Amino acid sequence: MRVLFLLVAGCITVCAQAQHHKSDSLLAILLRHGQMDTVRVNLLIKVADALHKELNLHDAMLMEQEALSLAEQLNYSAGAGRVNLSLGIRHYKAGEVDEAVTLLQHALSDYEKTDSKTGLALTYRWLGNSFSAMSELNRAQENYVKAYALYEEDGDKMGMAVMLANIGNIYYDQQQYEKAIEYHTQALVIKRMFGDQHSLATSYTNIGNNYAGLRQYDEAMRYYSDALAIFERDGDGRSIAYTLGSMGSVHEKRHQYADALIALGKAVSLLEQAGDARGLAEAYNCIGGIEMNLRLYKRSGNSLLKAQELAEQAGAPSELIMNYLALARLDSAMGNMKGAYTWMKHYTNLKEKVFNRDKSAQITHLQAAFDAERKDRTIQLLAKEKNYQENEKAAQRIMFALGMAVLLIILLGLLYFLRQRYKATQILKQEKAHSEELNRLKDKLFSIIAHDLRGPLNSLKALLGLASADEVTEAELKYLLGTIGQNTHYTTGLVDNLLLWARANLHGNSIVPQVFRVNDLVENNIRLLSPQADQKAIALRYDDIPQRVDAYADRNMIDLVLRNLLSNAIKFTPHAGTISVSVSERRGDLSISVSDTGMGMRQEHVAKLFGTENISTPGTENEKGTGLGLILCREFVEKNGGKISVSSREGVGSSFMFTVPVPVGKSQLVGEMR
């Protein structure tokens, strides 16, 4: 502790040269306070905050280390929680999201030992932000909902408004724009109570973005205009620039290119004043795209190259991905196929790099969750076994004390004891079997990752190396790009299925049922998979589905079921075949069918489809499969209270049917389908 005290004294000596800093007075108070108590912990935290604001990061880190060490020695959970929360927020803002999650989880563990609702709410809030940055949107929403409940319990209206807005942003990222508008509107109602105009303008912008996603451009422009008026009154140049950029994007979608360029030009001027390289990269990407649409190819190239330079300067991979794709389109439009191929290769490589980074982070967190759950179960088993042994010893002492006084009582007690012992033994066996099943599940998951994922990635690497050869003809290039696309589609499907499968097995029956439109789900998946169907000239039909068909289930799970069934149908349907999606009502449930005119199956193969064994069969054009799709389909349908079945004739085709519940008290489907 003396060494830490000398560090503080040394820091005071250095900082004494700048008396105008707030940290000077705090350091002086800290030096006078010689006791190693909770007051000192709080003083160290305040000094660290002041030093961070003065950009004295080295000394700030020393203060935080001493504060955390002393708080842990004193079992001062509130102080340890404050330090871990502060460190987690700093790592998040620095883009080090994995480290942020680890520190925030430590803060959560600390605050759970206290009665600090504010500390818990803040920790859940920043955990939500971190999971959102990792694209783990369900986990982000879970943390936002927990933070909202704490703010509501504590009567913190503004905290409630912020969480409602964050949940709205999750729905925006999931393209559930109507749901997002609902949450942002609730946040807006609360914010109006406080009269914070800048906060109101932020809500107007968020609502405008969602109306733009719904292509209701008049409504979007109305909200953007309201936000712009407030930002202009406050003189907030950066916010004005981003709002003008959003308005320019709407003008572009309406093909009002002149108005779009005017709005974006104003945005560029303001962003240059603010020194916002990322915002400038986004603006120049948009300007370059508009100039390309106007066939001003030279100007478009200049704008896109400027955007590329700014995106690299800002370290913004998402803007670089959009930039490479736009440059590939530009070279293609000008007939420069070699240049288009080069930019497309940059686009594919960077997108794959970002994809692998995000998925690797998710896999790391899944493995950590596996290990944590196994550790918790082991501790529970040991505690139960110890408790059982103590109970057994107590029972033996009681039996010995009673002796032979009453033989009947002894016999009855012995029978009761043996029965309870048998029950306890059975429970322990079941718990042990479940723990072993978790270990087998983990081994199976990472075995699949090690073998099935490595092969496609090595194949993809080889294909990219071949495509990079100088002597490749245009016809060969087209063939190689098609092969790369198939490999990428296969690998993406495998990783998504693996992650969802692992998460479902980790969290058991953690489904989130909600009311959603089935026809929207069908249309989204048809649009997503149309490129694969078009490659085989397969017709996708869903004309008979009514426009207002509601289901009540976990939307993400049913979305995965439908996407897997459609992918399988495309895989096993030959060239120029037909795939049909239909919806009907059966005994109070919705029945969704995916039928194809494919190769069909033998009955012995049908019987094995929904087992636990991984079965993967090549498609009609030798497409690969992951072997996990139908396993997930069965699990997710049954978790939502439905059933899945298949009928198939070899050489004729197959029809997969599954059921999902409808909202309570609704039977509108029959009426619409008559």
N, C-alpha and C positions, 0 to 999 in steps of 0.2 A: 504493500500500500504506500510505503514511503517513496518508491520509485514513481508511482502515479502522481503523488503530491509534487515531486520535483518537476514532472512534466508540466503540471499546471503552472508552477512558479516560472518555469522557463518560458511558457507561452505568454505569461503576463509580461515578462521582461521584453519579449519581442514586440508585443502589441502596444506597450507603453509609449512607443514612438509616434502613435497616431491616436491622440486623445479624443478625436472627433468620433471615433468608432464606439458604437453602443457596447461592444464586447468588453471595452476597457473597464467600465463601471461594474459590469457583471463579474468579470474576473477578479476585481478588487474585493467584491463581496465574498466570492468563493474562497479567496486566499485567507480572509479573516475568519471564515467558518471552518474551524479545524476538526469538527466532529464528523465521523464516518456514518451518517444517518440518511434517512430518506430526503431530508431537506437538501443535503449535498447532491443527491442524485438529481433532484429537480433543477438545482442550480446548474449542474453540468449540462443538462439537456438544454436549458435556456442559452447557455454560453455557446453550445454547439450550433443552435439555430442562428444565433447572431453571427457567428463566424462563417456559416454557410452563406448568409446574405451578403457578407463582405468578400465572398469567394476565397476565403482562407480555408480551403478544403482539407489540407493536411492537419492543421490544429483542430478543426472541427471533428475529424475522424478520431483523434486522440481523446477528445472530450467524450464522444459517444462510446468509445471502448471502455473508458473508466466508468461511465455511468452504467453501462450494461453489466460490467463485472461487479460493481458495488451493489447494484440492485439484486443480482443473483445471490450474492453473499448474504444480503439482508432478507432474502425471500420477499422482496418488494415487487410483486407481480405487476402492479400498475406502472411502475417505473420501467421495468423491463419491456412491458408492452409498448410504452411510448417510444422507447429507443428502436425496437424492432419495426414498429409501424413507420417511424420516420425514415429508417434505412430502406425499408421496402419501397416507400414512395419515391425516394431518390433513385433507386435502381430502376424502377418503372420509368421514370422520366428520362433516364439515361438510355432506355431501350434494352436494358438487361432484365427481360421479363422473367426468365427462369429463376434468377437470384431473388427477384422481387417476390415471387410466389412463395419461395422457401422462407424468407424473412417474415412475410405477412402471416404465414401459417404459424410461425413461432409467436408472433404478436397475438394471434387469435387464441393460442393455448394460454398465453399469459393473461389476457383480458377475461377469459372464461373463469379464472380463479378470483375475479373481482366483481364488483357490482357496477362497473362502468359501462352503461349502455352506450354512451357517446363513443368510447374507445372501441367497443365491439362493432357498432354501426360503421365507423370509419374504416375499420379493418375489412369488414365484409364488402364495403363500397370499393376499396382499392383492389381487393381480390377479384371482384367482378370486372374492374377495368383491366386487370392483368390477364384474366382468362379470355376476355373479349379480344385483347391484342393477340392472343394465341389462337384465335378463331374457335375456341371452345365455348360456343355461344350458350349452350344449355347450362354449363357450370357457371358462366358469367351471370345468367339470369337467376339461378338459384341464390347466388350471393347477393344480388341486388334486391331480391324479394326479402331475404333475411334482414338486410339493412333497412328496408322500408318498414318492416314490422317493428324494429327497434325505434326508428324515428317516430313512428305513429304512437307507440307506447310512451315515448318521452315527450310527445307533443311538439316535436320539431317539424313544423310545416314546410319550411324551406328544404330541409333534408328529404322529406317525403317527395317534394316536387322534383328534386334532382334525381331521385331513384326512379320516379315515374318516367322522366325523360330518358334515363339510361335504358330502362326496359323497352321504351319506344324505339331507341336506336338499335337494340337487339332485333326487334321485329323488322326494322328497316333493312338490316343486313340480311335477314332471311326472306326479304321481298314480300313480307306480309304487311303491305302498306296500310290497309284499312285498320288493322289492329294497332299499328304504330301510331296512326293519327289519333286513335282513341286514347292511348296513354299520353301522348304529347298534349292533347287537349285537356286532360285532367291536370297535368302539370301546369298548364297555362292558367287554369282557373285558380290554382293556389297562388301562383306568382302574382296575379293581379291584386291579391290581398295586400301584398307588400309594396306595390308600386315601383318595383325595380325595373326601370325601362330597359336597361341593357339585357337583363335576364329574359324579359318579355320578347325582345327582338330575337334572341337565340331560339326561343320556342317557335316564333313565327317562321324562322328559317328552316327549322326541323320539319314543321308541318308542310311548308312549301316543297321541301325535298320529296316528301311522301306523295303529295299530289302530283308532282312531276313524274314519280315512278308509276302512278296510276294513269299517266297521260292526260290528266285533267289540268291542262296548262293554264287556263284562265285563273283557276283557283290558286295554282302554284304562284303565278305572277302577282296575284293580289297579296298573298302572304309575304312574298319577297319584297314587294313595295312597302308594306308596313314596317318590315324589319329595316329596310334601307333608310327610311325616314328617321327612325330612332338613331341608327348608327351615324348618320350625317349630322344630326343634332348634337350628338356626343363627340363628334370629331374623331371617331374610331376608324382610322384609315384601313387597318388590316381587315376588320369586319366588313367595311364597305366593299373592299376589293373582293372578298369571298362571296358576298351577296351578288355583286355584279357578275362574277364568274358563273354563279348558278343561273342568273337571268340570261346570260349569254348562252348557256347550255340549252335552255328552253327555246330561245330564238333559233338555235341551230336545229333542234328537233322539228321546229315548225318551218324549216327551210328559209327563215328570215335571216339570211347570211349577213346582210349589211348591218342590221341591228345587233346581231351577235358580235360582229367584229368591233363595233363601237363600244359595246359594254365591256368586252374583253380588253380592248385597248386602254380604257380607263382603269380597269383592274390591274393591268400590268404596271401602269404608272404608279399606282398606290403601293403595290407590292415591292417595286424597286426602291421606293422611299423607306419601306419597312425592312428591306434586306431579307425578304422571305423567299429563299431559293426554291423551296419545295412548291410553294404556291405559284411562283413564276413558271416552274417546269410544267405544272398542270395547265396553266393558262396558255403557254406556248404550244403544248400538245394539242389543245383544243383549237387554237388559231391555225396551226398547221393542217389539221383535219378539215377545217372549213375551206382553207385555200386550196386544198386538194380537190374538194367537191366542186370548187369554182374553176378547176383546171389551171390554177395559177401554180404550176408545178415548181418553178424555181423559188418563188416566195415560200411555198409550202416546205420545200427542203431546208431553206434557211431557218424557218421557224422551228422545225422539228429538230434540227441540229442544235439550235440554241436551247431547246427544251432538254435535249440529252445532256448537254454540258451542265445545266442547272441541276438536273436530277442526280447526276454523278456527284456534284458538289454537295448536295443536300443529303446524299446517301438514301435516296428514295427508290427502292427496287420496284415498287408498284408502278411508279411513273415511268421508269426505264422499260418495264415490260410493255406498257402501252405505246411507248415511243418506238421501240424496235418493231412492233407490229405495224404501226403507222408508216414507218420508213419502208418496210417490206411492201405494203400496199402501194406506196408512192412509186417505188422502182418498178413494180409490176405494171402500174398504170402507164408508165413511160416506156414500157417494153424492155426494161433492163432486168431480165430474169436472173442473171448471175448475181446482181446486187440484191435483188429480192430474196434470193436463196440465202445469201450471207446474213441479211438482217433477220430472216426467219430462223436461222440457226442460232443467232444471238438470243432471239425471243424464246425459243424452245429451251435453250440451256439455262437461261436465267429463271424462267418459270419453273423448270424442273428443280433448280437449286433452292428456290423459295419453298416449293412444295415439299421437298425432302427435309428442309429445315423445320417447317411447321409440323410435319408428320412425325419427325424424330422427337420433337419436344413432347408431342402428345403420347408417343410410345413410352418415353421416359417417365412421364407422370403416371401412365397406366401401370408400369412396372413398380413404381414407388407405391402406388395404391395397393397392388397385389401384396408386396412385402409388408406394408403396414397392416393390412387386414389379416395376413397370416400371423404376424407378431401378436396382434390383439387376441386372435382366437387361441393362440398358444398360451398366452397369459390367463385367459378365461378358463381354459382346460386345467391348467396347473392350480388355479385358485379353487375350482370346483373339486378337484381331486384332493387338495389339502383339506378343504372344508368337509369333504366326505370322510377322510381319515380321522379328523377330529371328532366328528359325530359318532363314528364307529367306536372310538376309544371311550367317549362319554357313555355310549350305550352299554359297553362292556363293564364299565365301573358301576353303572346302575344295576346291571344284572348281578354282578358280584355282591353288591351291598344287600340286595334283596335275598340272595342266598336261596335256601331251600324252604323258606317260610311257607310259601303257598305255591304248590307245584302247578296248579292250574294257571296262575298268573304268569309264572315263569314260561310255561309252554306257549301261552297266548302272546307274551312279549317276544319270545323267540321267533314265532311265526311272523309277527308283524315286522320284526327286524330283518328277517330273511327276505321278506317281500320288498321292503324298502331298499334293501341292498341290491336286490335283483333289478329294481327300477333304476337305481342310480347307476348300476353297471351298464344297463342298456343305453341310458342317456349319454354316458361317457363314450361308449362305443360309437354311437351316432355322431357325437361331436368330433371324435377322432376321424371317423370315415369322411365327414364333411371337410375337415381340414386337409386330409389326404387328397380329396377330390379337387380342392382349390390348387394344391401343388401340381396335380396332374394337368389341370386346366392351364396353369401358367406355362408348364413345360411344353404342352401342345401348342399353345399360342406362339411362343418364341421359336419353336421348331419350325412352324409354318413360315414365320417371318424369315428365319435363317435360310430355308431351302427354297420355298415358292417365290419369295420376293427377290432373292439374289439372281435367280435365273433370268427373269425378264429384264432386270436392270443391266446385267452383263450383255444380254442380247441387244438392248437399246444402245449401249455404249458401242458395240461392234457396228451396228447399223449407222450410227452417227459418224463413226470413223470412216466407213465406206462412202457415206454421202459427202464427206469433206474432200474426197479425192478430186484432183484437178480434171481428170479425164471423163467424169461422169456426164453422160448425155442427158438431154432434157427428159426423154422417156424414162431413162433409168432413175433420174431424180424423182420423177413423179411416183414411180413404183416404190422407191425407198421411203419417200415421205408417207405414203400410204401404210407401209409396214411399220414405220415409227409411230404413226397415229394409232394403229392397232395395239402395239406394245404398250404405249402410254395409257390407252383406254383400259387395257387389261390390268396394268399395274395400279392405276388409280382405283379401279373397282376392288382389287384385292385388298389394298390398304384400308379403304373405307369400310369394307365388310369386316376386316380383322378388328379395326378399332371399335366398331359398333357391337360386334360379337363379344369382345372382351369387356366393354362397358356394361352390356346387358348382364353378363355373368357376374361382374363385380357388384353391381348395385341391385341385383335381384329384380323385384317387381317395381322399380322406380319409374313408372310410366306417368306421363302428364297428359291426361285426356283433355280434349277441347273440341268445340264444334268447328268444323271446317267444310268447305265446298269440295265435293269429290270431283266435280268436273274441272275445277281449277287444278287439282292434283294431277288428273289425267292429262290435261293440256300441257302442263309444265313438263311432265315426263316425256310426252310425245315430242315436244319441241326439243328437249335435251337429247333424245335418242334418234331424232330424224336423220342426222348425218350418217349414223351407222346403217340405218335402214336404206337410205338413198344409195349407199355404196352397193347394195344388193338389189336395188330397184324393188324393194318390198313396200307394198301399200299399207299404211297404218290407218285404220278406220275406227272412229269413235263417234259417228254422227248421231247415234240413237240415244246418247246420254243426255238427259234433261239438263237445263242450265242451272237449276237451283236444287241440287241434291246435297243434303247435309249428312255428315257422319259425326259420331261422338267417339273419339279414340285419340291415341297419341299420334299427332300428325306426322312427326318425323319417322316413327316406326312404319306407319302405313305407306308413307312416301317411299321408304327403302324397299318394302315388299313389292309395290307396284313396279318400281324401277328394275328390280331383279327379275321379275317375271317377264317384263317387256324385253330386257336384255337377253334372257334365255330364248324367248320366242324368235328374236332377230337372229340369234346364233344358230338355231336349228331349223330356220326356214330357208329354203333354197331361193335362188335368184328369181325375181318377179313373183314371189309369193304374196300372201295377204295375212295381216295380223289384225284382229278385231278386239276392241275393248267394249264391254257392255256392263250395264248396271241394272239390277232389278231388286225388288223387295221380297224377302222370304222370311216368313214367321217373325216379323218385327225387326229383322236385321237387313242390312244392305248386303247384297251378293254381287261381288265384282269379279268378272270373268275376263281372262286374257286367252284368246283362241288363235291358233295359227294353222297354216296349211303346210306344215313342215314335215320332217321325216318320221315323226311319231316314235313310239317306243314299244318294246315287247313288255308283256305283263310282268315278267319276273324283274325287269328293270324298274317298272313303275312302283313295285312293292318296296324297293330299297330307297326311293327318292328322298323321303323325309326322315331317314335314320340319322344317327350321330356320326356315321362313317362318312369321310370326305370322298365324294364321287365326282370326278371331273371328266367329261367327254368332249372331244373336239367337235366344233360346229361343222356346218355344211361346206364352209370354206376354210376348214382347219383352224377356226378361231379357238383361242384358249379359254379356259374357265378357271375360277378360283376354288370351286368345290365347297364354298361356304354359303353361297346365296340362298339355296333352299333351306339349309339349316336355320339361317336367320329368319327366313320367311315364316317357317312353322313357329319358331319361338315367339316372334313379335305378334303374329296373328293371335296365338293362344294367350299371350299376356294381355291382349286387349279384349279377351272374351269371345274371340271368333274361332272359326275352323277353316282349314285349307284342305283341298282335295284336287285330284287330277283324273281326267279321263283321256285315253290316248289309243290310237290305232296305228300300227306300224305302216308307214307309207302314205297315211292320210293326214295326220296332224295330231295336235294335242290341245287340250283346254284345261287351264288352271283356274280354279274358282276358290275365293275366300270370302268370309263374311266379316262385317264390322257392325257394331251397334249404331243405332240412330239416336238422336237426342230424345230424352224422356218426353213422352206425350206427343211425339211427332210421327205422322204417317203420311207426309205430304208426297212421298215418292210415287205411291200408287196413283194418286190424282194426276200428277204431271205426266205419267207414262201412258194414261188411257187415251 
